[in-house]
Amino acid sequence: MSKNKEVAIKYIKDKLDKKTFLSYIEIATITGFHPKYILKLKKEILDGTIRLEHGNKNRKPINTISDEEKNKIISLYKKSHVSIRKFYKFYGKRSYSCIYTTLRDAGLIKKDDISNLIEE
């Protein structure tokens, strides 16, 4: 969480409690946020829905490749005798970088192996 967000929340709460005479535009200028964001924070404070960390923090991305699919890619590639590019075109369900990273992490591709970059 940004330290500026903590400061903004403090100033907004002070303004709501009538402890300061700063305007929302002045709070935005002090904290470096856009005035609309300050008003959004104010609404969240009033609704009691304010969160200090992002809602998606510590969540697995929805488009992450599963371990089952990784194992399938690895086993298929081990059985084949083609370049990564031809394997990518054959597999077709994931991007080239996803397949390349999966195979590299499994130790099937060396970082400096240029022959994998040349299409057969």
TAJO-V987964 format. One record per pair of residues at least 4 apart in sequence whose C-alpha atoms are under 8 Angstrom apart, sorted by the first residue. I is the first residue (numbers start at 0). J is the second residue. D is the distance in whole Angstrom. If there is no record, write none. Layout:
# TAJO-V987964
i & j & d
I & J & D
I & J & D
This chain:
# TAJO-V987964
i & j & d
0 & 4 & 7
0 & 51 & 6
0 & 52 & 6
0 & 53 & 8
1 & 5 & 7
2 & 6 & 6
3 & 7 & 6
3 & 30 & 5
3 & 31 & 7
4 & 8 & 6
4 & 30 & 7
4 & 51 & 8
5 & 9 & 6
5 & 51 & 8
6 & 10 & 6
6 & 30 & 7
7 & 11 & 6
7 & 26 & 7
7 & 27 & 8
7 & 30 & 6
7 & 37 & 7
8 & 12 & 6
8 & 40 & 7
8 & 41 & 8
9 & 13 & 6
10 & 14 & 6
10 & 19 & 8
10 & 26 & 7
11 & 15 & 6
11 & 23 & 8
11 & 26 & 8
11 & 37 & 8
11 & 41 & 6
12 & 16 & 6
12 & 44 & 8
13 & 17 & 6
13 & 18 & 5
13 & 19 & 6
14 & 18 & 6
14 & 19 & 5
14 & 20 & 7
14 & 21 & 7
21 & 25 & 6
21 & 26 & 7
22 & 26 & 6
23 & 27 & 6
23 & 34 & 7
23 & 37 & 7
23 & 38 & 7
24 & 28 & 6
24 & 34 & 6
25 & 29 & 6
26 & 30 & 6
26 & 34 & 8
26 & 37 & 8
27 & 31 & 6
27 & 32 & 5
27 & 33 & 6
27 & 34 & 5
27 & 37 & 6
28 & 32 & 7
28 & 33 & 8
32 & 36 & 6
32 & 37 & 7
33 & 37 & 7
34 & 38 & 6
35 & 39 & 6
36 & 40 & 6
37 & 41 & 6
38 & 42 & 6
39 & 43 & 6
40 & 44 & 6
40 & 49 & 7
41 & 45 & 6
42 & 46 & 6
43 & 47 & 6
43 & 48 & 5
43 & 49 & 5
44 & 48 & 6
44 & 49 & 5
50 & 54 & 8
52 & 56 & 7
59 & 63 & 7
64 & 68 & 7
64 & 69 & 7
65 & 69 & 6
66 & 70 & 6
67 & 71 & 6
68 & 72 & 6
69 & 73 & 6
69 & 101 & 6
70 & 74 & 6
71 & 75 & 6
72 & 76 & 6
72 & 98 & 7
72 & 101 & 8
72 & 102 & 8
73 & 77 & 6
73 & 101 & 8
73 & 102 & 6
73 & 105 & 7
74 & 78 & 6
75 & 79 & 6
76 & 80 & 8
76 & 86 & 7
79 & 86 & 8
81 & 85 & 6
81 & 86 & 6
82 & 86 & 6
82 & 114 & 8
82 & 115 & 6
82 & 116 & 8
82 & 117 & 8
82 & 118 & 7
82 & 119 & 7
83 & 87 & 6
83 & 99 & 7
83 & 115 & 6
83 & 116 & 8
84 & 88 & 6
84 & 95 & 7
84 & 115 & 8
84 & 116 & 7
84 & 118 & 6
85 & 89 & 6
85 & 118 & 7
85 & 119 & 8
86 & 90 & 6
87 & 91 & 6
87 & 93 & 8
87 & 94 & 8
87 & 95 & 6
87 & 98 & 7
93 & 97 & 6
93 & 98 & 7
94 & 98 & 6
95 & 99 & 6
96 & 100 & 6
97 & 101 & 6
98 & 102 & 6
99 & 103 & 6
100 & 104 & 6
101 & 105 & 6
102 & 106 & 6
102 & 107 & 5
102 & 108 & 6
103 & 107 & 6
103 & 108 & 5
103 & 109 & 7
103 & 110 & 8
108 & 112 & 7
112 & 116 & 8
113 & 117 & 7
